[in-house]
Amino acid sequence: MVAVSSAQLATRWPTESPAAPANRGLNRRTRPGIRVLIADDHTLMRQGLRFLLETRGNVEVVGEAQNGREAIQKAEALKPDVILMDIGMPVLNGIEATRQICQRVRGAKVLVLSTRVYEDYLSQILHAGACGYVLKDADTDELVRAIEEVFLGNSYLSPALSKTIVLDYINGARRMHEIEESDGLTNREREILQLIAEGCSNQQIAEMLCLSVKTVEAHKAHMVAKLNLKGSAALTRYAIQRELMQAEP
């Protein structure tokens, strides 16, 4: 594991955003709005965020997504400047959606909105490629500041995410990476795994992912082999346990 000095840590993951110099901030009257995509499975949350953000002259909400798969599709189609990403969403959770967006969309900047303060979520989502993490109890000023920081190419963590949690992320990132590398699952297999956890049949999975049922069955067989499980029932149990560990209540 690469050692990270306290100076490097403070530079990369500040727990508080320093006051920006006058010539650094965004000029809301002369610059175009920051194009934002909101991904959250709660309609009221999406509508509320859109209303709050669009009252600020430097933010333009260009789209909404109600699950992780739709977030990927809209990120590819709309090329937003910043993607506000919830973690616990159906069909595909925010962690996997972030991973795929960062792989598919050049220069994608994902800012996570979460109710959780736990380091496990911080570790997973930052390892997936997110640029920042904001708690849902933040006020509008903090959210806009986080969007601006991420848009400018910086990272942002809510002040409530203490240095202890950041250090836990640094120490746990390697462990999380080793777990993900050891399971050897592809992005497609992770998608199927979540749908299995949500109780979808092979036919439903095939329809949702535009695959044949035989292809879904083949993916499941590969996962059983990779994970050294004993049959489809064990795969279902593994999928449910994994989803419970990642999804927010």
C-alpha positions in Angstrom: 0.0 0.0 0.0 1.4 3.4 -0.9 2.0 5.6 2.1 0.0 8.9 2.1 1.4 11.8 4.1 -0.8 14.1 6.1 0.0 16.9 3.7 -1.1 14.8 0.7 -4.2 13.7 2.5 -5.2 17.3 3.3 -4.6 18.3 -0.3 -6.6 15.4 -1.8 -9.5 15.0 0.6 -10.1 18.2 2.6 -12.7 17.8 5.2 -13.7 21.4 4.8 -13.6 23.5 1.7 -11.4 26.6 2.3 -12.9 29.9 1.4 -12.4 30.5 -2.3 -10.5 33.5 -3.5 -12.6 36.1 -5.4 -10.9 35.3 -8.7 -11.4 31.5 -8.3 -15.1 31.2 -7.8 -17.6 30.9 -10.6 -19.0 34.2 -12.0 -22.7 33.4 -12.1 -23.5 36.4 -14.3 -20.9 35.7 -17.1 -20.4 32.0 -17.1 -23.0 29.4 -18.4 -24.7 27.2 -15.9 -23.1 24.0 -14.6 -25.1 21.2 -16.3 -26.2 18.7 -13.7 -27.9 15.3 -13.9 -29.8 14.1 -10.8 -29.9 10.4 -10.1 -32.2 9.4 -7.2 -35.1 6.9 -7.0 -37.3 9.2 -5.0 -39.4 11.5 -7.1 -39.8 14.2 -4.4 -36.0 14.2 -3.8 -35.3 14.8 -7.5 -38.0 17.5 -7.8 -36.8 19.2 -4.7 -33.2 19.2 -5.8 -34.1 20.5 -9.2 -36.1 23.4 -7.7 -33.4 24.3 -5.2 -30.6 24.1 -7.7 -32.4 26.0 -10.5 -32.9 29.0 -8.1 -29.2 29.4 -8.3 -28.1 31.2 -11.5 -25.0 29.0 -12.1 -26.7 25.6 -12.1 -28.8 24.0 -14.8 -30.5 20.6 -14.3 -30.4 18.9 -17.7 -32.0 15.6 -16.7 -33.2 13.1 -14.0 -32.7 9.4 -13.5 -34.6 7.1 -11.2 -32.2 4.2 -11.1 -28.5 3.4 -11.8 -29.1 2.1 -15.3 -31.0 5.1 -16.4 -28.2 7.3 -14.8 -25.6 5.6 -17.1 -27.8 6.0 -20.2 -28.5 9.7 -19.5 -24.9 10.4 -18.5 -23.8 9.0 -21.9 -26.5 10.9 -23.8 -26.5 14.3 -22.0 -22.8 14.6 -21.1 -23.6 16.6 -17.9 -20.8 18.5 -16.1 -21.7 16.9 -12.7 -23.8 13.9 -11.8 -25.5 13.9 -8.4 -25.7 10.2 -7.5 -27.7 8.5 -4.8 -26.3 5.2 -3.6 -29.3 3.0 -2.8 -31.3 2.7 -6.1 -33.1 -0.2 -7.8 -32.0 -2.0 -11.0 -28.4 -0.8 -10.5 -27.1 0.9 -7.3 -25.2 4.1 -7.3 -21.8 2.5 -6.6 -22.0 0.3 -9.8 -23.5 3.1 -11.8 -20.7 5.4 -10.8 -18.1 2.8 -11.7 -19.6 2.4 -15.2 -20.1 6.1 -15.8 -16.5 6.8 -14.9 -15.4 4.1 -17.3 -17.7 5.1 -20.2 -18.0 8.8 -20.0 -14.8 10.7 -20.5 -14.2 13.3 -17.8 -17.3 12.3 -15.8 -17.6 14.0 -12.4 -19.8 12.2 -9.9 -20.9 13.8 -6.7 -22.6 11.4 -4.3 -25.6 12.4 -2.2 -26.1 10.1 0.8 -27.8 9.8 4.2 -24.9 7.6 5.4 -21.8 8.7 7.2 -20.3 5.2 7.4 -16.8 4.8 6.0 -17.7 1.6 4.0 -19.9 3.7 1.6 -17.2 6.4 1.4 -14.6 3.8 0.5 -16.6 2.0 -2.1 -17.9 5.1 -3.9 -14.6 6.9 -4.1 -12.9 3.7 -5.3 -15.6 3.6 -8.0 -14.5 7.0 -9.2 -16.7 9.6 -7.5 -15.2 13.1 -7.0 -17.1 13.9 -3.8 -19.5 12.9 -1.1 -22.2 15.2 0.4 -24.7 14.3 3.1 -28.4 14.8 2.4 -28.8 16.9 5.4 -26.5 19.6 3.9 -28.0 23.0 3.1 -28.3 24.3 -0.5 -25.2 26.5 -0.1 -23.0 23.5 0.7 -24.5 21.5 -2.1 -23.9 24.2 -4.6 -20.4 24.7 -3.3 -19.7 21.0 -3.7 -21.0 21.0 -7.2 -18.8 24.0 -8.0 -15.7 22.3 -6.5 -16.3 19.1 -8.4 -17.0 21.0 -11.6 -13.6 22.9 -11.2 -11.8 19.5 -11.0 -11.5 19.4 -7.2 -12.7 16.9 -4.7 -15.3 17.6 -2.0 -16.3 15.9 1.2 -19.0 17.2 3.6 -17.4 18.7 6.8 -19.3 16.1 8.8 -17.1 13.4 7.2 -14.3 13.6 9.7 -10.6 13.0 9.1 -11.0 9.7 10.9 -13.4 8.5 8.2 -11.0 9.8 5.5 -8.2 7.9 7.1 -10.4 4.8 7.3 -11.0 5.2 3.5 -7.2 5.3 2.8 -6.6 2.3 4.9 -9.7 0.4 3.6 -9.4 1.2 0.0 -6.8 -1.5 -0.6 -8.9 -4.0 1.2 -12.0 -3.1 -0.9 -9.9 -3.3 -4.1 -8.6 -6.7 -3.2 -12.2 -8.0 -2.5 -13.4 -6.6 -5.8 -10.4 -8.0 -7.7 -10.7 -11.4 -6.0 -14.3 -11.9 -7.1 -13.3 -11.3 -10.7 -16.8 -10.3 -11.7 -17.4 -8.1 -14.8 -19.6 -5.1 -14.9 -22.3 -7.1 -16.6 -22.1 -9.8 -14.0 -22.5 -7.2 -11.2 -25.6 -5.9 -12.9 -27.1 -9.3 -13.1 -26.1 -10.0 -9.5 -28.1 -7.0 -8.3 -31.1 -8.0 -10.3 -30.9 -11.5 -8.8 -30.9 -9.9 -5.4 -34.0 -7.9 -6.3 -35.8 -11.1 -7.1 -35.8 -10.9 -10.9 -36.2 -14.1 -13.0 -33.9 -15.0 -15.8 -36.5 -13.8 -18.3 -36.9 -10.5 -16.6 -33.2 -10.0 -16.4 -32.8 -10.8 -20.1 -35.5 -8.3 -21.0 -34.1 -5.5 -18.9 -30.5 -6.0 -20.2 -31.5 -6.8 -23.8 -29.9 -10.3 -23.6 -31.1 -13.8 -24.3 -32.2 -16.0 -21.5 -29.4 -18.4 -22.4 -26.8 -15.6 -22.1 -28.2 -14.7 -18.6 -27.9 -18.4 -17.6 -24.3 -18.5 -18.9 -23.4 -15.4 -16.9 -24.9 -17.0 -13.8 -22.9 -20.2 -14.4 -19.7 -18.1 -14.8 -20.4 -16.3 -11.5 -21.1 -19.5 -9.7 -17.7 -20.8 -10.9 -15.8 -17.6 -10.2 -17.2 -17.3 -6.7 -16.8 -21.0 -5.9 -20.5 -21.4 -5.0 -22.6 -24.5 -5.1 -25.4 -23.8 -7.5 -27.9 -21.0 -8.3 -29.4 -21.0 -4.8 -26.0 -20.1 -3.3 -25.6 -17.4 -5.9 -28.9 -15.9 -4.9 -27.9 -15.9 -1.3 -24.6 -14.3 -2.2 -26.4 -11.7 -4.3 -28.8 -10.7 -1.5 -26.0 -10.5 1.1 -23.9 -8.4 -1.2 -26.8 -6.1 -2.0 -27.7 -5.7 1.7 -24.1 -4.5 2.3 -24.3 -1.9 -0.4 -27.8 -0.6 -0.5 -29.1 2.1 1.9 -32.3 1.5 3.9 
